[in-house]
Amino acid sequence: MIHPIPDGSTTAAAADLLSAYTYLNIVPVDIQLLYPARFGNDLVLTPHTYLLNAATTFTGNVYLNAAGNQDAVFLIKINGALSTITYSKVRLINGTQVSHFYWLVQGAASINDYSLFNGTLISNNGAINLTTGDSINGRALTTNGALSTDAIVVTSTSGPCFALAVDWLYFRGKMVNQSVLLEWATILETNNQIFTLERSINGIDFDASATINTNNQTGQSDLHYSFTDLQPKSSAYYRISQTDYDGHQSYYRTIQVSGHENIALQVTQFVDKNRVYLKVKGADAGSATINMFGVDGQKLHTQKLILTSDVNLIQLEMPVQQGLCLLNMISNGKVIYKGEIFAQ
């Protein structure tokens, strides 16, 4: 229904949109995509929060791969305008749900002719222009701007657009003696029933570690929780989700906690012309091994090296392919570093 004259419904819708924008805007970024002017080009993305830190041009195809997890959530933040080239397509594969995919654009959005666009698009203080032959599977919303269309097809996502049962404040972990202390807090909870903590060695395959019941009443705010993993791994990933009383589950974020004693270790990584470089500082001197894995867990490359206690600049011998890869570094039988590499 179109409301040409503002009324109570439009006021409520505007408030809901502002709440959704505020929530998505504070979600922490996992991965920054380095070439906003060349976004797309058959890029494959896995469930993460991504940042494009400038005006973005979308060309060709981009694939959202949930790897069979229908609860996987994708968020793409763009610090600038978004424009697509004609016939660009956003493709959802391996169980990705359109209702779990969001675009947050700080500016105008122009979806050019005959594009296929999936997800919920929120343009902050910018116009949205949907042109001839576009197919929009989701929603196109602007906080303060014009919305223009021309001969398009729109399919609205079913169910609620945003899961705001929990407004998260943080999720963090640290080693305490021989255990891992996990702590999290919420700003506001509505209809929330339980939290579920999961643990993984490789950052891909997770097993449930604990379920925490909450007896809090709807509307309570500033709530703090903790859980201690008494049998931690030397290095592991943890993620947290919440399930509301309606059975809907949503994930917040994934963190890594390492039990390695060398707190001085610093590792930075970057990709240049499909080559992965690592700068390692403060490592214990000795032999080490670097392993690179695909998102499916398949080992792609292994490389042995000698670390010094000074600064080590390492180039992986195998060129990295487009998309996301996982890295780990093992020394003295322990995993001393885990990271992610994203190449375009």
N, C-alpha and C positions, 0 to 999 in steps of 0.2 A: 504494500500500500504506500502511495506517495502522499506526503504531508506538505503541500505547498505553503501552508501557513504554520509557523511554529506553535506547538501545543505541548501538553504534558508528555506525550509519547516521544516527541523529538528532544525534549529536555532530558528525559531519562536515557535516551539513546546516546546523546552527547556526553552525559556523565559516564556511561558505561565505556564509551570509546576512550575517554580520557583516562579511566582506570586501567584499561587494557594497554594504552600507550605507556603510561607510567610504569606499569609492571614490566613490560617488555624492554623498556629503556634501561632498567637497572639490572637486567640479566647479565651476568659476567660473560665476557667474550672468551671463547676457547681458542679460536684460530683466526688470524688475520690473513686475508687474501691480498696479495701484494700488487696485483695488476688490475685495478678497477676498470681501466679502459679496454681490457681484453677478457672480461668475464664471459663465461660460457665456453664455446669451442669444445663441446663434448666433455666438459668437466663433470666428474662424479663426486658427489658430496655424501658423507655419512653423517649420522645425527650429532650435530654440534651447534654451537652459537658462533656464527662467522661475522667478521667485520670487513667491510670494504670502506676504506677511510678517505674516500673522495667520490666525486660524481662518477657514476658507473654506466658503462655501455655493455649491453648484453647481446651477444652474437651467437647464432647457432643454437646448440642444445646445452642444457644442464640437466644432469640426472641426480635425483634424490634417492639414495639407496638405504632403506631401513634394515637391510640384511635379515628380513623375516620378523622384525620386532614391530608389531602394529602400534605399540605405544611410543615409538621413537618420535622425538620432537626435533624439528629443525627451525632455526631462527637465523635470518640473514639481516644484519644491520648495515645500512648504507649512509655514510656521512656526506650526503650530497644528493643530487638528482639521479633518477634512474630512467634510462631510455633503452628500448629494445630495437634491434634491427628487424626489418620485415622477415616474417616466417620464423622468428625465434620460438623456441619451444622449451617449456619446463616439464620434464618427464618424471613421473613417480614410479619407482620400481621396487620390487622385493618387499611389498607390504607397506610402503609409505602411505600414510593417510593424509589427504588434503587438509583435514581439520587440524592436523598437528604441524602445519608448515606455515611460518609467518615471515613476512617482509616488513621491516621497519625502515622507512625512507625519510631522511631529513631534508625534504624538498619535494619538488614536483616529480611525477611519474608519467612517462609517456610510453604506452604499449602500442607499438606500431603495427601496421597492417598484417593481418593473417597470422598473428602470433597465438600460441597456446600458452596460457598463463595459469598456473596452479598456485593455490595458497591464499592466505589472508594478507592483503596489502594494506598497510597503514602509512599514509603520507602525512607527515607533520608540517603544517603550514605551507602546503603546496597543492597545486592543482593536479588532477588525475585526468589523463586523456586516453580514452580507449577508442581505437580507430577501426576502419572497415575490416570486417572479416575476423576480428579477434574472437577467441573463445576463452572465456574467463570461468574457471572452475574454482570458486571460492568467493571471496569478498574483496571489494575495493572501497576503502574508507579514507577520508581525509579529515584532519582535526580542524582545518580552517582553509578551505580552498574550493575551487570549482571542480565539478565532476562532469566531463563531457563524453558522450558516446556517439558512435556512428555505425549502425548495422553490425552489432555484436551479438554473441550468444553467451549468456550467463547461466551457470549452474551453481546454486547456493549450496554450501556445505551443510550437511545435516547435523543436528545436535547443537549444543552451545558452542559459541566461537572460542571462548577463553575459559580455561580451567583455573579459577581463582580461589579454590578451596583453601589454599595456603599461600600467603604472601611471605616469601622466604627472606630472611635477613642474611644468613651465612650457613655454610657447611664446611667444617675444617677438621683436620686430624693431625696428631703428633705422637711421637714415641714418648712414652713415660715408663722408665725402667725397661722391662721386657714386654710391655704391652702397648697397644695402640689406643689412644683416647680419641674418640670421635665426638664432636660437639656440633650442634646446630641450633638455630633460633629462628623464630617466625615473628613477623610484625603483626600478622592478623590471621586467624583461622576461622573458616566457615564450613561447617558440615564435614570436618576432617575426622577420620576414624583411627587410622594407623599410619605409622611410618615403617618402611622396610629398608634395611641396610643390606647391601650386596657387596661381595668382594671378588676381585679378579686378579690373576697373576699377569695376564697379558693385555689387560684393558679392553678385551673383546668378550670373553666368555665369563659371565658373572654367576655366582651362586649366592643364594640368600644367606646372610649371616645372622640376622636378628629381625624380629618384628616388635615394634614398640607401640603399645596401645596408648591412646590419649583419651582421657576422660574429660577433656576441656569442653566447656560449653561454647556454642557458636558465638562468635564476636569477641572472644578473648584475644588480647594482644600482648606482645612482648613476652613470648614464652621461650624458655630455654630447655634443651635436652642434652643428654650425653649417653654414650655407650662405650664400654671398654672391651676391645678384642683381646682376650687373654692368650690366644694362640696365633699371633700374627706371623706373616711371612716376612722375609728380609726386606722385600719391597712389594707393595701391592696397591691396586686401585680400589677405591671405595666409591659407591654411588648410593644415592638416597632417593626414595620416592615416597609419595603419600597416596593413600587410598581413601576416598570419601565414603560416606554411608550409602551412596548409590552404586558403589562398586567401581567407580572410575579411578584409574591409577595414572599419575603423572610423575615424571622424573624431574629432579631439580638440576643436579650437576654431578660430575665425577671428579674426584681428587686422587692424588697419589701420595702415599706415605711410605717413606723409606726408612729402614732400620739401620742403614749403614752408619758407622760411627764418625765418618769423616764429614763433619759439618762445614768444613772449609771448601769442599768441592763446588766448583762453579762450572757449568756447561752452558754454552750458547751455541746455537745452530742456525744455519741459513742455507738457502739454495741459490745457486748462481749457474745459469745455463745448464739446468738438469743435473748439476753436481751438488752433492751434499757436503757441507763443511761443518766441522765441530771445533769449537775452541774450548779446551779443557784446562782449567786452572785449579791448582791445589789438590791434585790427585796424589794418592800414594804411588811412589815409584814402583814400576814392575810391569809385567806383561798383562795385557787385557784383550778382550774380544768384543767387537761390535757386531750386533746382529740387526738385520733389517727385515721386517715382516710386512706382508700385505694386510689389509683390513680383514681378510678371511682367515688370518692366522698362519698362512703359508710363509715359510722362511724364504726370503728372496736373495739374501746376501749375508756372508760371514767374512769378517776381516780381522786378522790378528795385528796387534801393534804393541809397541813399548811406550809406556807412559813415564814421564819425568815429573818431579814435584814442582817444576816450573810451569810455563805456559806451553801447551801442546796444540798445534793447529793440524787437524786431521782432515784429509779428503777421502771420502769413500770411493773405492775403485769402480763401483758399479753406478752408472747413471740412474737417477731416480725417474720413474715414470710419472705421468700426470695423475694426480689424486693424492690420497692420504696414505702414508706409510708409518709404521711404528718402529722405533729404535730402542735397543737396550745395550748397555755396556756392562760387561762382567769382568771383575778383577778379583783375584784371590778367592774364587768360588762364590762371590756375592755379586748381586746386581747392584751396581753403584749409580746407575742412571737409566731412566726411561723417558722417552720423549716421542713427539709426533712431528713428522715432516709433511708439509703440504706443498706440492708442486703444481704449477699451472702450465 
